[in-house]
């Protein structure tokens, strides 16, 4: 990721086609030793491509990735499948947990 970020920084700085030495300077400026093979890979993959278009394509791909809501829906679907067909729903009553004073203030008061 640092190599992509260095490439983007060089591009934002006005260099349309950053070289390996440009990326090495950027990465080296934060005290990281650059790996030549990774720099060559980034340059070969991004050379001549419009970065704005690549970012838009990436955002569209990320938009199609399901978020956390899909995981929560799966158990609900399983519960619906197990429900009786007569439309009757099982209602489970939860017993309220007893509250104790020691839990409320954890041994100290706000204004003590």
N, C-alpha and C positions, 0 to 999 in steps of 0.2 A: 504494500500500500504506500510505503514511503516513496517508492520510485514513481508511482503514478502521481502522487502529490507533488514531487519535484518537477515532473514533466508539466503538470498543470500550472505550477508557479512560474516556470520559465515561459510558458505560453502566455500567461496573464501579464508577464513583464514585457511582452511585445516580441518575443522570439517565436515565430511561427513554426520553426523546425529546430527544436533544441538538440544539441549534440550531446555525446556522452560526457564530454568535459564540462558542459553546462550543468548537467545533472549531478556530476561528481562534486562540483563546487557547491551546489545547493545542499546536497546531502552532507558534505563535509563541513559545512558552516554550522551544523548543529552537533558536531562531534561524532558522527557516525561514519564508519568506513564503508564506502560504496562497493558493491559487488558488480564487476564488469559484466558478467553473464546476464544478470537481471536487468542492468541498464540497457544492454543490447536488445533484450527481449521486449522491453517497454518501447524502445525507439522503433523497432521493427513493426510492432503491433499498431502503434499510433501514428506513424509517419504518413503524412499526406491526408489524414482524416480530419474532418471538422469536429472539434471537441464538443461544441455545443450540441451537435446532432447525436453524438455518442452519449452524452449525458441525458438527453431527452429519451433516447431509446432505453437506457438503463432505468430511468424513472418509470417508464411504461411497463417494463418487465417487473420491477419491484411492486408496482401497483397491483399486479395480478397475483402476487404471493399472498396466501391467506394469512390473516393476522390472528391474534389470540382468540378472537370470538369464535372461530370455527372449532377450536378444541373444546370449548365449553358446550357447544351445541351437541356434540356426539353423545355425552351421557344423557342429555335430555331426550334424545331420540330413542335411546335404549329404554329409558323409563316409560316412554309412551308405548313402546312395543309390548311391555310387560303389563300394562294396565288392563283391567278386565274389560271385556267387550260390551258389557251392559251399560256402560257410561258411568257406573258408580266409581267414585274415586276413594281411595284409601286416604284417610286423614290421620296423620300421626301428630299427636299433641306432644310438644316438647315441654318438659318440666323446667320451670325457671330455676336457675342455679341460685342457691342461697348466697347472699352477699354478706361479706363480713367487713367490719370496720377496718381491720388491718389491711385488707386489699385495697380499700378506697384511697387511703392516704399514704400507704406504704411506710408508715412509721414516722412520717414528718408532715407538717402542715405547710401550706403555701405561704402563710403570713407569720410563721413562728419566728 
